Amino acid sequence: MGVSETSTIHEIKKAYRRLAIRYHPDRNPGDPTAEAMFILINKAQECLTDPKKKALCEKFGNPDGQETM
């Protein structure tokens, strides 16, 4: 998302909004790359703003926790 580890919640939300508008699927119809980027942006925002999800990201690399393949 282009923010540092020491960024404030306000800076994280600002970066999220900017990127979400840019890659939103409604603004990029038929572009699978934009849709995938939008999903990644949402997961990154969850990791950076929710302490529980941040712990899961640090442990498993994913805000949803451990996933089986």
mmCIF file as Biopython writes it, N, C-alpha, C and O atoms, coordinates in Angstrom:
data_model
#
loop_
_atom_site.group_PDB
_atom_site.id
_atom_site.type_symbol
_atom_site.label_atom_id
_atom_site.label_alt_id
_atom_site.label_comp_id
_atom_site.label_asym_id
_atom_site.label_entity_id
_atom_site.label_seq_id
_atom_site.pdbx_PDB_ins_code
_atom_site.Cartn_x
_atom_site.Cartn_y
_atom_site.Cartn_z
_atom_site.occupancy
_atom_site.B_iso_or_equiv
_atom_site.auth_seq_id
_atom_site.auth_asym_id
_atom_site.pdbx_PDB_model_num
ATOM 1   N N  . MET A ? 1  ? 0.820   -1.195  0.000   1.0 0.0 1  A 1 
ATOM 2   C CA . MET A ? 1  ? 0.000   0.000   0.000   1.0 0.0 1  A 1 
ATOM 3   C C  . MET A ? 1  ? 0.860   1.252   0.000   1.0 0.0 1  A 1 
ATOM 4   O O  . MET A ? 1  ? 0.352   2.364   -0.150  1.0 0.0 1  A 1 
ATOM 5   N N  . GLY A ? 2  ? 2.149   1.071   0.166   1.0 0.0 2  A 1 
ATOM 6   C CA . GLY A ? 2  ? 3.031   2.226   0.123   1.0 0.0 2  A 1 
ATOM 7   C C  . GLY A ? 2  ? 3.126   2.979   1.434   1.0 0.0 2  A 1 
ATOM 8   O O  . GLY A ? 2  ? 3.430   4.172   1.435   1.0 0.0 2  A 1 
ATOM 9   N N  . VAL A ? 3  ? 2.873   2.308   2.558   1.0 0.0 3  A 1 
ATOM 10  C CA . VAL A ? 3  ? 3.002   2.947   3.868   1.0 0.0 3  A 1 
ATOM 11  C C  . VAL A ? 3  ? 4.103   2.233   4.653   1.0 0.0 3  A 1 
ATOM 12  O O  . VAL A ? 3  ? 4.397   1.063   4.408   1.0 0.0 3  A 1 
ATOM 13  N N  . SER A ? 4  ? 4.695   2.942   5.582   1.0 0.0 4  A 1 
ATOM 14  C CA . SER A ? 4  ? 5.755   2.340   6.389   1.0 0.0 4  A 1 
ATOM 15  C C  . SER A ? 4  ? 5.171   1.651   7.614   1.0 0.0 4  A 1 
ATOM 16  O O  . SER A ? 4  ? 3.982   1.788   7.905   1.0 0.0 4  A 1 
ATOM 17  N N  . GLU A ? 5  ? 6.006   0.916   8.323   1.0 0.0 5  A 1 
ATOM 18  C CA . GLU A ? 5  ? 5.555   0.210   9.519   1.0 0.0 5  A 1 
ATOM 19  C C  . GLU A ? 5  ? 5.125   1.167   10.623  1.0 0.0 5  A 1 
ATOM 20  O O  . GLU A ? 5  ? 4.324   0.804   11.484  1.0 0.0 5  A 1 
ATOM 21  N N  . THR A ? 6  ? 5.646   2.369   10.603  1.0 0.0 6  A 1 
ATOM 22  C CA . THR A ? 6  ? 5.335   3.342   11.646  1.0 0.0 6  A 1 
ATOM 23  C C  . THR A ? 6  ? 4.195   4.275   11.255  1.0 0.0 6  A 1 
ATOM 24  O O  . THR A ? 6  ? 3.963   5.275   11.935  1.0 0.0 6  A 1 
ATOM 25  N N  . SER A ? 7  ? 3.490   3.974   10.191  1.0 0.0 7  A 1 
ATOM 26  C CA . SER A ? 7  ? 2.391   4.822   9.734   1.0 0.0 7  A 1 
ATOM 27  C C  . SER A ? 7  ? 1.241   4.811   10.729  1.0 0.0 7  A 1 
ATOM 28  O O  . SER A ? 7  ? 0.991   3.816   11.409  1.0 0.0 7  A 1 
ATOM 29  N N  . THR A ? 8  ? 0.549   5.943   10.795  1.0 0.0 8  A 1 
ATOM 30  C CA . THR A ? 8  ? -0.614  6.051   11.666  1.0 0.0 8  A 1 
ATOM 31  C C  . THR A ? 8  ? -1.829  5.448   10.975  1.0 0.0 8  A 1 
ATOM 32  O O  . THR A ? 8  ? -1.815  5.204   9.769   1.0 0.0 8  A 1 
ATOM 33  N N  . ILE A ? 9  ? -2.879  5.210   11.752  1.0 0.0 9  A 1 
ATOM 34  C CA . ILE A ? 9  ? -4.130  4.684   11.192  1.0 0.0 9  A 1 
ATOM 35  C C  . ILE A ? 9  ? -4.667  5.636   10.123  1.0 0.0 9  A 1 
ATOM 36  O O  . ILE A ? 9  ? -5.181  5.191   9.097   1.0 0.0 9  A 1 
ATOM 37  N N  . HIS A ? 10 ? -4.550  6.930   10.359  1.0 0.0 10 A 1 
ATOM 38  C CA . HIS A ? 10 ? -5.024  7.920   9.388   1.0 0.0 10 A 1 
ATOM 39  C C  . HIS A ? 10 ? -4.281  7.788   8.058   1.0 0.0 10 A 1 
ATOM 40  O O  . HIS A ? 10 ? -4.902  7.844   6.997   1.0 0.0 10 A 1 
ATOM 41  N N  . GLU A ? 11 ? -2.973  7.614   8.104   1.0 0.0 11 A 1 
ATOM 42  C CA . GLU A ? 11 ? -2.179  7.458   6.877   1.0 0.0 11 A 1 
ATOM 43  C C  . GLU A ? 11 ? -2.530  6.161   6.154   1.0 0.0 11 A 1 
ATOM 44  O O  . GLU A ? 11 ? -2.574  6.126   4.924   1.0 0.0 11 A 1 
ATOM 45  N N  . ILE A ? 12 ? -2.778  5.105   6.910   1.0 0.0 12 A 1 
ATOM 46  C CA . ILE A ? 12 ? -3.147  3.818   6.315   1.0 0.0 12 A 1 
ATOM 47  C C  . ILE A ? 12 ? -4.494  3.926   5.620   1.0 0.0 12 A 1 
ATOM 48  O O  . ILE A ? 12 ? -4.652  3.459   4.492   1.0 0.0 12 A 1 
ATOM 49  N N  . LYS A ? 13 ? -5.464  4.537   6.285   1.0 0.0 13 A 1 
ATOM 50  C CA . LYS A ? 13 ? -6.794  4.695   5.688   1.0 0.0 13 A 1 
ATOM 51  C C  . LYS A ? 13 ? -6.746  5.565   4.446   1.0 0.0 13 A 1 
ATOM 52  O O  . LYS A ? 13 ? -7.449  5.294   3.473   1.0 0.0 13 A 1 
ATOM 53  N N  . LYS A ? 14 ? -5.933  6.600   4.466   1.0 0.0 14 A 1 
ATOM 54  C CA . LYS A ? 14 ? -5.792  7.493   3.308   1.0 0.0 14 A 1 
ATOM 55  C C  . LYS A ? 14 ? -5.215  6.732   2.110   1.0 0.0 14 A 1 
ATOM 56  O O  . LYS A ? 14 ? -5.709  6.863   0.989   1.0 0.0 14 A 1 
ATOM 57  N N  . ALA A ? 15 ? -4.173  5.941   2.353   1.0 0.0 15 A 1 
ATOM 58  C CA . ALA A ? 15 ? -3.567  5.151   1.279   1.0 0.0 15 A 1 
ATOM 59  C C  . ALA A ? 15 ? -4.545  4.103   0.766   1.0 0.0 15 A 1 
ATOM 60  O O  . ALA A ? 15 ? -4.626  3.856   -0.437  1.0 0.0 15 A 1 
ATOM 61  N N  . TYR A ? 16 ? -5.295  3.482   1.690   1.0 0.0 16 A 1 
ATOM 62  C CA . TYR A ? 16 ? -6.294  2.478   1.287   1.0 0.0 16 A 1 
ATOM 63  C C  . TYR A ? 16 ? -7.350  3.101   0.378   1.0 0.0 16 A 1 
ATOM 64  O O  . TYR A ? 16 ? -7.659  2.553   -0.680  1.0 0.0 16 A 1 
ATOM 65  N N  . ARG A ? 17 ? -7.901  4.234   0.783   1.0 0.0 17 A 1 
ATOM 66  C CA . ARG A ? 17 ? -8.945  4.880   -0.032  1.0 0.0 17 A 1 
ATOM 67  C C  . ARG A ? 17 ? -8.438  5.227   -1.425  1.0 0.0 17 A 1 
ATOM 68  O O  . ARG A ? 17 ? -9.138  5.026   -2.417  1.0 0.0 17 A 1 
ATOM 69  N N  . ARG A ? 18 ? -7.211  5.752   -1.491  1.0 0.0 18 A 1 
ATOM 70  C CA . ARG A ? 18 ? -6.637  6.145   -2.779  1.0 0.0 18 A 1 
ATOM 71  C C  . ARG A ? 18 ? -6.500  4.931   -3.697  1.0 0.0 18 A 1 
ATOM 72  O O  . ARG A ? 18 ? -6.863  4.993   -4.871  1.0 0.0 18 A 1 
ATOM 73  N N  . LEU A ? 19 ? -5.978  3.831   -3.161  1.0 0.0 19 A 1 
ATOM 74  C CA . LEU A ? 19 ? -5.787  2.633   -3.976  1.0 0.0 19 A 1 
ATOM 75  C C  . LEU A ? 19 ? -7.098  1.918   -4.283  1.0 0.0 19 A 1 
ATOM 76  O O  . LEU A ? 19 ? -7.265  1.376   -5.376  1.0 0.0 19 A 1 
ATOM 77  N N  . ALA A ? 20 ? -8.030  1.912   -3.327  1.0 0.0 20 A 1 
ATOM 78  C CA . ALA A ? 20 ? -9.315  1.252   -3.548  1.0 0.0 20 A 1 
ATOM 79  C C  . ALA A ? 20 ? -10.093 1.930   -4.670  1.0 0.0 20 A 1 
ATOM 80  O O  . ALA A ? 20 ? -10.738 1.261   -5.477  1.0 0.0 20 A 1 
ATOM 81  N N  . ILE A ? 21 ? -10.032 3.230   -4.717  1.0 0.0 21 A 1 
ATOM 82  C CA . ILE A ? 21 ? -10.711 3.959   -5.807  1.0 0.0 21 A 1 
ATOM 83  C C  . ILE A ? 21 ? -10.054 3.624   -7.145  1.0 0.0 21 A 1 
ATOM 84  O O  . ILE A ? 21 ? -10.738 3.430   -8.150  1.0 0.0 21 A 1 
ATOM 85  N N  . ARG A ? 22 ? -8.735  3.560   -7.148  1.0 0.0 22 A 1 
ATOM 86  C CA . ARG A ? 22 ? -8.003  3.304   -8.396  1.0 0.0 22 A 1 
ATOM 87  C C  . ARG A ? 22 ? -8.259  1.899   -8.945  1.0 0.0 22 A 1 
ATOM 88  O O  . ARG A ? 22 ? -8.391  1.726   -10.156 1.0 0.0 22 A 1 
ATOM 89  N N  . TYR A ? 23 ? -8.331  0.889   -8.064  1.0 0.0 23 A 1 
ATOM 90  C CA . TYR A ? 23 ? -8.437  -0.494  -8.515  1.0 0.0 23 A 1 
ATOM 91  C C  . TYR A ? 23 ? -9.819  -1.111  -8.317  1.0 0.0 23 A 1 
ATOM 92  O O  . TYR A ? 23 ? -9.976  -2.320  -8.490  1.0 0.0 23 A 1 
ATOM 93  N N  . HIS A ? 24 ? -10.809 -0.325  -7.965  1.0 0.0 24 A 1 
ATOM 94  C CA . HIS A ? 24 ? -12.147 -0.875  -7.729  1.0 0.0 24 A 1 
ATOM 95  C C  . HIS A ? 24 ? -12.677 -1.536  -9.006  1.0 0.0 24 A 1 
ATOM 96  O O  . HIS A ? 24 ? -12.561 -0.969  -10.092 1.0 0.0 24 A 1 
ATOM 97  N N  . PRO A ? 25 ? -13.259 -2.736  -8.875  1.0 0.0 25 A 1 
ATOM 98  C CA . PRO A ? 25 ? -13.757 -3.451  -10.062 1.0 0.0 25 A 1 
ATOM 99  C C  . PRO A ? 25 ? -14.812 -2.682  -10.854 1.0 0.0 25 A 1 
ATOM 100 O O  . PRO A ? 25 ? -14.909 -2.862  -12.068 1.0 0.0 25 A 1 
ATOM 101 N N  . ASP A ? 26 ? -15.591 -1.845  -10.210 1.0 0.0 26 A 1 
ATOM 102 C CA . ASP A ? 26 ? -16.589 -1.059  -10.940 1.0 0.0 26 A 1 
ATOM 103 C C  . ASP A ? 26 ? -15.948 -0.001  -11.826 1.0 0.0 26 A 1 
ATOM 104 O O  . ASP A ? 26 ? -16.527 0.393   -12.839 1.0 0.0 26 A 1 
ATOM 105 N N  . ARG A ? 27 ? -14.773 0.458   -11.460 1.0 0.0 27 A 1 
ATOM 106 C CA . ARG A ? 27 ? -14.060 1.441   -12.286 1.0 0.0 27 A 1 
ATOM 107 C C  . ARG A ? 27 ? -13.222 0.777   -13.363 1.0 0.0 27 A 1 
ATOM 108 O O  . ARG A ? 27 ? -12.800 1.430   -14.317 1.0 0.0 27 A 1 
ATOM 109 N N  . ASN A ? 28 ? -12.975 -0.535  -13.213 1.0 0.0 28 A 1 
ATOM 110 C CA . ASN A ? 28 ? -12.159 -1.287  -14.167 1.0 0.0 28 A 1 
ATOM 111 C C  . ASN A ? 28 ? -12.905 -2.552  -14.593 1.0 0.0 28 A 1 
ATOM 112 O O  . ASN A ? 28 ? -12.449 -3.659  -14.308 1.0 0.0 28 A 1 
ATOM 113 N N  . PRO A ? 29 ? -14.038 -2.405  -15.267 1.0 0.0 29 A 1 
ATOM 114 C CA . PRO A ? 29 ? -14.809 -3.595  -15.637 1.0 0.0 29 A 1 
ATOM 115 C C  . PRO A ? 29 ? -14.035 -4.498  -16.598 1.0 0.0 29 A 1 
ATOM 116 O O  . PRO A ? 29 ? -13.441 -4.040  -17.573 1.0 0.0 29 A 1 
ATOM 117 N N  . GLY A ? 30 ? -14.062 -5.783  -16.293 1.0 0.0 30 A 1 
ATOM 118 C CA . GLY A ? 30 ? -13.413 -6.759  -17.167 1.0 0.0 30 A 1 
ATOM 119 C C  . GLY A ? 30 ? -11.912 -6.868  -16.993 1.0 0.0 30 A 1 
ATOM 120 O O  . GLY A ? 30 ? -11.261 -7.576  -17.761 1.0 0.0 30 A 1 
ATOM 121 N N  . ASP A ? 31 ? -11.342 -6.191  -16.008 1.0 0.0 31 A 1 
ATOM 122 C CA . ASP A ? 31 ? -9.898  -6.241  -15.786 1.0 0.0 31 A 1 
ATOM 123 C C  . ASP A ? 31 ? -9.605  -7.141  -14.583 1.0 0.0 31 A 1 
ATOM 124 O O  . ASP A ? 31 ? -9.759  -6.708  -13.441 1.0 0.0 31 A 1 
ATOM 125 N N  . PRO A ? 32 ? -9.183  -8.394  -14.825 1.0 0.0 32 A 1 
ATOM 126 C CA . PRO A ? 32 ? -8.938  -9.309  -13.703 1.0 0.0 32 A 1 
ATOM 127 C C  . PRO A ? 32 ? -7.755  -8.869  -12.827 1.0 0.0 32 A 1 
ATOM 128 O O  . PRO A ? 32 ? -7.710  -9.194  -11.641 1.0 0.0 32 A 1 
ATOM 129 N N  . THR A ? 33 ? -6.811  -8.139  -13.401 1.0 0.0 33 A 1 
ATOM 130 C CA . THR A ? 33 ? -5.677  -7.652  -12.617 1.0 0.0 33 A 1 
ATOM 131 C C  . THR A ? 33 ? -6.132  -6.636  -11.579 1.0 0.0 33 A 1 
ATOM 132 O O  . THR A ? 33 ? -5.682  -6.669  -10.434 1.0 0.0 33 A 1 
ATOM 133 N N  . ALA A ? 34 ? -7.022  -5.735  -11.976 1.0 0.0 34 A 1 
ATOM 134 C CA . ALA A ? 34 ? -7.534  -4.737  -11.042 1.0 0.0 34 A 1 
ATOM 135 C C  . ALA A ? 34 ? -8.343  -5.394  -9.935  1.0 0.0 34 A 1 
ATOM 136 O O  . ALA A ? 34 ? -8.266  -4.980  -8.778  1.0 0.0 34 A 1 
ATOM 137 N N  . GLU A ? 35 ? -9.119  -6.414  -10.281 1.0 0.0 35 A 1 
ATOM 138 C CA . GLU A ? 35 ? -9.918  -7.117  -9.274  1.0 0.0 35 A 1 
ATOM 139 C C  . GLU A ? 35 ? -9.019  -7.821  -8.261  1.0 0.0 35 A 1 
ATOM 140 O O  . GLU A ? 35 ? -9.282  -7.774  -7.059  1.0 0.0 35 A 1 
ATOM 141 N N  . ALA A ? 36 ? -7.968  -8.467  -8.738  1.0 0.0 36 A 1 
ATOM 142 C CA . ALA A ? 36 ? -7.036  -9.147  -7.840  1.0 0.0 36 A 1 
ATOM 143 C C  . ALA A ? 36 ? -6.302  -8.136  -6.953  1.0 0.0 36 A 1 
ATOM 144 O O  . ALA A ? 36 ? -6.083  -8.389  -5.769  1.0 0.0 36 A 1 
ATOM 145 N N  . MET A ? 37 ? -5.931  -7.007  -7.521  1.0 0.0 37 A 1 
ATOM 146 C CA . MET A ? 37 ? -5.249  -5.967  -6.748  1.0 0.0 37 A 1 
ATOM 147 C C  . MET A ? 37 ? -6.180  -5.396  -5.685  1.0 0.0 37 A 1 
ATOM 148 O O  . MET A ? 37 ? -5.741  -5.103  -4.573  1.0 0.0 37 A 1 
ATOM 149 N N  . PHE A ? 38 ? -7.452  -5.236  -6.013  1.0 0.0 38 A 1 
ATOM 150 C CA . PHE A ? 38 ? -8.435  -4.730  -5.058  1.0 0.0 38 A 1 
ATOM 151 C C  . PHE A ? 38 ? -8.565  -5.675  -3.862  1.0 0.0 38 A 1 
ATOM 152 O O  . PHE A ? 38 ? -8.669  -5.225  -2.721  1.0 0.0 38 A 1 
ATOM 153 N N  . ILE A ? 39 ? -8.560  -6.966  -4.121  1.0 0.0 39 A 1 
ATOM 154 C CA . ILE A ? 39 ? -8.635  -7.953  -3.041  1.0 0.0 39 A 1 
ATOM 155 C C  . ILE A ? 39 ? -7.390  -7.866  -2.158  1.0 0.0 39 A 1 
ATOM 156 O O  . ILE A ? 39 ? -7.499  -7.916  -0.933  1.0 0.0 39 A 1 
ATOM 157 N N  . LEU A ? 40 ? -6.220  -7.737  -2.761  1.0 0.0 40 A 1 
ATOM 158 C CA . LEU A ? 40 ? -4.981  -7.612  -1.997  1.0 0.0 40 A 1 
ATOM 159 C C  . LEU A ? 40 ? -4.958  -6.334  -1.156  1.0 0.0 40 A 1 
ATOM 160 O O  . LEU A ? 40 ? -4.482  -6.340  -0.020  1.0 0.0 40 A 1 
ATOM 161 N N  . ILE A ? 41 ? -5.467  -5.259  -1.712  1.0 0.0 41 A 1 
ATOM 162 C CA . ILE A ? 41 ? -5.518  -3.989  -0.985  1.0 0.0 41 A 1 
ATOM 163 C C  . ILE A ? 41 ? -6.413  -4.130  0.245   1.0 0.0 41 A 1 
ATOM 164 O O  . ILE A ? 41 ? -6.071  -3.638  1.320   1.0 0.0 41 A 1 
ATOM 165 N N  . ASN A ? 42 ? -7.552  -4.797  0.094   1.0 0.0 42 A 1 
ATOM 166 C CA . ASN A ? 42 ? -8.452  -5.005  1.223   1.0 0.0 42 A 1 
ATOM 167 C C  . ASN A ? 42 ? -7.799  -5.854  2.312   1.0 0.0 42 A 1 
ATOM 168 O O  . ASN A ? 42 ? -7.936  -5.552  3.497   1.0 0.0 42 A 1 
ATOM 169 N N  . LYS A ? 43 ? -7.096  -6.903  1.922   1.0 0.0 43 A 1 
ATOM 170 C CA . LYS A ? 43 ? -6.423  -7.755  2.905   1.0 0.0 43 A 1 
ATOM 171 C C  . LYS A ? 43 ? -5.290  -6.998  3.599   1.0 0.0 43 A 1 
ATOM 172 O O  . LYS A ? 43 ? -5.078  -7.164  4.800   1.0 0.0 43 A 1 
ATOM 173 N N  . ALA A ? 44 ? -4.575  -6.182  2.860   1.0 0.0 44 A 1 
ATOM 174 C CA . ALA A ? 44 ? -3.500  -5.393  3.457   1.0 0.0 44 A 1 
ATOM 175 C C  . ALA A ? 44 ? -4.055  -4.400  4.464   1.0 0.0 44 A 1 
ATOM 176 O O  . ALA A ? 44 ? -3.475  -4.196  5.530   1.0 0.0 44 A 1 
ATOM 177 N N  . GLN A ? 45 ? -5.173  -3.787  4.126   1.0 0.0 45 A 1 
ATOM 178 C CA . GLN A ? 45 ? -5.800  -2.829  5.037   1.0 0.0 45 A 1 
ATOM 179 C C  . GLN A ? 45 ? -6.257  -3.531  6.316   1.0 0.0 45 A 1 
ATOM 180 O O  . GLN A ? 45 ? -6.115  -2.982  7.409   1.0 0.0 45 A 1 
ATOM 181 N N  . GLU A ? 46 ? -6.798  -4.727  6.187   1.0 0.0 46 A 1 
ATOM 182 C CA . GLU A ? 46 ? -7.203  -5.501  7.363   1.0 0.0 46 A 1 
ATOM 183 C C  . GLU A ? 46 ? -5.998  -5.806  8.236   1.0 0.0 46 A 1 
ATOM 184 O O  . GLU A ? 46 ? -6.061  -5.669  9.458   1.0 0.0 46 A 1 
ATOM 185 N N  . CYS A ? 47 ? -4.907  -6.216  7.618   1.0 0.0 47 A 1 
ATOM 186 C CA . CYS A ? 47 ? -3.689  -6.552  8.366   1.0 0.0 47 A 1 
ATOM 187 C C  . CYS A ? 47 ? -3.143  -5.353  9.129   1.0 0.0 47 A 1 
ATOM 188 O O  . CYS A ? 47 ? -2.661  -5.495  10.253  1.0 0.0 47 A 1 
ATOM 189 N N  . LEU A ? 48 ? -3.216  -4.199  8.533   1.0 0.0 48 A 1 
ATOM 190 C CA . LEU A ? 48 ? -2.592  -3.031  9.135   1.0 0.0 48 A 1 
ATOM 191 C C  . LEU A ? 48 ? -3.462  -2.328  10.177  1.0 0.0 48 A 1 
ATOM 192 O O  . LEU A ? 48 ? -2.937  -1.585  11.006  1.0 0.0 48 A 1 
ATOM 193 N N  . THR A ? 49 ? -4.768  -2.544  10.155  1.0 0.0 49 A 1 
ATOM 194 C CA . THR A ? 49 ? -5.633  -1.804  11.066  1.0 0.0 49 A 1 
ATOM 195 C C  . THR A ? 49 ? -6.213  -2.638  12.202  1.0 0.0 49 A 1 
ATOM 196 O O  . THR A ? 49 ? -6.579  -2.074  13.233  1.0 0.0 49 A 1 
ATOM 197 N N  . ASP A ? 50 ? -6.312  -3.934  12.058  1.0 0.0 50 A 1 
ATOM 198 C CA . ASP A ? 50 ? -6.901  -4.798  13.086  1.0 0.0 50 A 1 
ATOM 199 C C  . ASP A ? 50 ? -5.785  -5.555  13.802  1.0 0.0 50 A 1 
ATOM 200 O O  . ASP A ? 50 ? -5.063  -6.325  13.170  1.0 0.0 50 A 1 
ATOM 201 N N  . PRO A ? 51 ? -5.631  -5.346  15.120  1.0 0.0 51 A 1 
ATOM 202 C CA . PRO A ? 51 ? -4.538  -6.003  15.845  1.0 0.0 51 A 1 
ATOM 203 C C  . PRO A ? 51 ? -4.583  -7.537  15.781  1.0 0.0 51 A 1 
ATOM 204 O O  . PRO A ? 51 ? -3.535  -8.176  15.688  1.0 0.0 51 A 1 
ATOM 205 N N  . LYS A ? 52 ? -5.775  -8.132  15.829  1.0 0.0 52 A 1 
ATOM 206 C CA . LYS A ? 52 ? -5.887  -9.590  15.761  1.0 0.0 52 A 1 
ATOM 207 C C  . LYS A ? 52 ? -5.444  -10.107 14.397  1.0 0.0 52 A 1 
ATOM 208 O O  . LYS A ? 52 ? -4.722  -11.099 14.300  1.0 0.0 52 A 1 
ATOM 209 N N  . LYS A ? 53 ? -5.887  -9.420  13.345  1.0 0.0 53 A 1 
ATOM 210 C CA . LYS A ? 53 ? -5.512  -9.842  11.996  1.0 0.0 53 A 1 
ATOM 211 C C  . LYS A ? 53 ? -4.028  -9.571  11.728  1.0 0.0 53 A 1 
ATOM 212 O O  . LYS A ? 53 ? -3.385  -10.294 10.967  1.0 0.0 53 A 1 
ATOM 213 N N  . LYS A ? 54 ? -3.499  -8.530  12.355  1.0 0.0 54 A 1 
ATOM 214 C CA . LYS A ? 54 ? -2.074  -8.238  12.203  1.0 0.0 54 A 1 
ATOM 215 C C  . LYS A ? 54 ? -1.242  -9.372  12.789  1.0 0.0 54 A 1 
ATOM 216 O O  . LYS A ? 54 ? -0.228  -9.765  12.211  1.0 0.0 54 A 1 
ATOM 217 N N  . ALA A ? 55 ? -1.667  -9.897  13.932  1.0 0.0 55 A 1 
ATOM 218 C CA . ALA A ? 55 ? -0.965  -11.027 14.541  1.0 0.0 55 A 1 
ATOM 219 C C  . ALA A ? 55 ? -1.023  -12.253 13.635  1.0 0.0 55 A 1 
ATOM 220 O O  . ALA A ? 55 ? -0.035  -12.975 13.502  1.0 0.0 55 A 1 
ATOM 221 N N  . LEU A ? 56 ? -2.185  -12.492 13.008  1.0 0.0 56 A 1 
ATOM 222 C CA . LEU A ? 56 ? -2.314  -13.616 12.074  1.0 0.0 56 A 1 
ATOM 223 C C  . LEU A ? 56 ? -1.409  -13.417 10.861  1.0 0.0 56 A 1 
ATOM 224 O O  . LEU A ? 56 ? -0.804  -14.373 10.374  1.0 0.0 56 A 1 
ATOM 225 N N  . CYS A ? 57 ? -1.313  -12.187 10.375  1.0 0.0 57 A 1 
ATOM 226 C CA . CYS A ? 57 ? -0.438  -11.894 9.230   1.0 0.0 57 A 1 
ATOM 227 C C  . CYS A ? 57 ? 1.017   -12.172 9.575   1.0 0.0 57 A 1 
ATOM 228 O O  . CYS A ? 57 ? 1.760   -12.748 8.779   1.0 0.0 57 A 1 
ATOM 229 N N  . GLU A ? 58 ? 1.413   -11.755 10.774  1.0 0.0 58 A 1 
ATOM 230 C CA . GLU A ? 58 ? 2.797   -11.970 11.165  1.0 0.0 58 A 1 
ATOM 231 C C  . GLU A ? 58 ? 3.098   -13.453 11.350  1.0 0.0 58 A 1 
ATOM 232 O O  . GLU A ? 58 ? 4.208   -13.905 11.066  1.0 0.0 58 A 1 
ATOM 233 N N  . LYS A ? 59 ? 2.106   -14.214 11.827  1.0 0.0 59 A 1 
ATOM 234 C CA . LYS A ? 59 ? 2.328   -15.634 12.082  1.0 0.0 59 A 1 
ATOM 235 C C  . LYS A ? 59 ? 2.197   -16.487 10.821  1.0 0.0 59 A 1 
ATOM 236 O O  . LYS A ? 59 ? 3.035   -17.350 10.560  1.0 0.0 59 A 1 
ATOM 237 N N  . PHE A ? 60 ? 1.122   -16.238 10.028  1.0 0.0 60 A 1 
ATOM 238 C CA . PHE A ? 60 ? 0.828   -17.089 8.879   1.0 0.0 60 A 1 
ATOM 239 C C  . PHE A ? 60 ? 1.014   -16.403 7.520   1.0 0.0 60 A 1 
ATOM 240 O O  . PHE A ? 60 ? 1.019   -17.077 6.490   1.0 0.0 60 A 1 
ATOM 241 N N  . GLY A ? 61 ? 1.167   -15.078 7.503   1.0 0.0 61 A 1 
ATOM 242 C CA . GLY A ? 61 ? 1.310   -14.354 6.238   1.0 0.0 61 A 1 
ATOM 243 C C  . GLY A ? 61 ? -0.018  -14.078 5.572   1.0 0.0 61 A 1 
ATOM 244 O O  . GLY A ? 61 ? -0.061  -13.746 4.387   1.0 0.0 61 A 1 
ATOM 245 N N  . ASN A ? 62 ? -1.118  -14.212 6.325   1.0 0.0 62 A 1 
ATOM 246 C CA . ASN A ? 62 ? -2.456  -14.041 5.762   1.0 0.0 62 A 1 
ATOM 247 C C  . ASN A ? 62 ? -3.393  -13.562 6.870   1.0 0.0 62 A 1 
ATOM 248 O O  . ASN A ? 62 ? -3.366  -14.127 7.964   1.0 0.0 62 A 1 
ATOM 249 N N  . PRO A ? 63 ? -4.221  -12.540 6.630   1.0 0.0 63 A 1 
ATOM 250 C CA . PRO A ? 63 ? -5.137  -12.072 7.678   1.0 0.0 63 A 1 
ATOM 251 C C  . PRO A ? 63 ? -6.238  -13.052 8.010   1.0 0.0 63 A 1 
ATOM 252 O O  . PRO A ? 63 ? -6.915  -12.890 9.026   1.0 0.0 63 A 1 
ATOM 253 N N  . ASP A ? 64 ? -6.437  -14.066 7.182   1.0 0.0 64 A 1 
ATOM 254 C CA . ASP A ? 64 ? -7.485  -15.060 7.433   1.0 0.0 64 A 1 
ATOM 255 C C  . ASP A ? 64 ? -6.967  -16.207 8.291   1.0 0.0 64 A 1 
ATOM 256 O O  . ASP A ? 64 ? -7.736  -17.097 8.653   1.0 0.0 64 A 1 
ATOM 257 N N  . GLY A ? 65 ? -5.691  -16.201 8.619   1.0 0.0 65 A 1 
ATOM 258 C CA . GLY A ? 65 ? -5.113  -17.268 9.428   1.0 0.0 65 A 1 
ATOM 259 C C  . GLY A ? 65 ? -4.529  -18.363 8.549   1.0 0.0 65 A 1 
ATOM 260 O O  . GLY A ? 65 ? -4.314  -18.182 7.350   1.0 0.0 65 A 1 
ATOM 261 N N  . GLN A ? 66 ? -4.280  -19.493 9.174   1.0 0.0 66 A 1 
ATOM 262 C CA . GLN A ? 66 ? -3.681  -20.593 8.449   1.0 0.0 66 A 1 
ATOM 263 C C  . GLN A ? 66 ? -4.715  -21.200 7.488   1.0 0.0 66 A 1 
ATOM 264 O O  . GLN A ? 66 ? -5.846  -21.496 7.873   1.0 0.0 66 A 1 
ATOM 265 N N  . GLU A ? 67 ? -4.302  -21.372 6.255   1.0 0.0 67 A 1 
ATOM 266 C CA . GLU A ? 67 ? -5.184  -21.957 5.246   1.0 0.0 67 A 1 
ATOM 267 C C  . GLU A ? 67 ? -4.582  -23.252 4.750   1.0 0.0 67 A 1 
ATOM 268 O O  . GLU A ? 67 ? -3.366  -23.379 4.601   1.0 0.0 67 A 1 
ATOM 269 N N  . THR A ? 68 ? -5.458  -24.217 4.496   1.0 0.0 68 A 1 
ATOM 270 C CA . THR A ? 68 ? -4.999  -25.472 3.939   1.0 0.0 68 A 1 
ATOM 271 C C  . THR A ? 68 ? -5.076  -25.406 2.422   1.0 0.0 68 A 1 
ATOM 272 O O  . THR A ? 68 ? -5.892  -24.674 1.862   1.0 0.0 68 A 1 
ATOM 273 N N  . MET A ? 69 ? -4.239  -26.158 1.779   1.0 0.0 69 A 1 
ATOM 274 C CA . MET A ? 69 ? -4.211  -26.132 0.323   1.0 0.0 69 A 1 
ATOM 275 C C  . MET A ? 69 ? -4.914  -27.332 -0.233  1.0 0.0 69 A 1 
ATOM 276 O O  . MET A ? 69 ? -4.997  -27.490 -1.451  1.0 0.0 69 A 1 
#
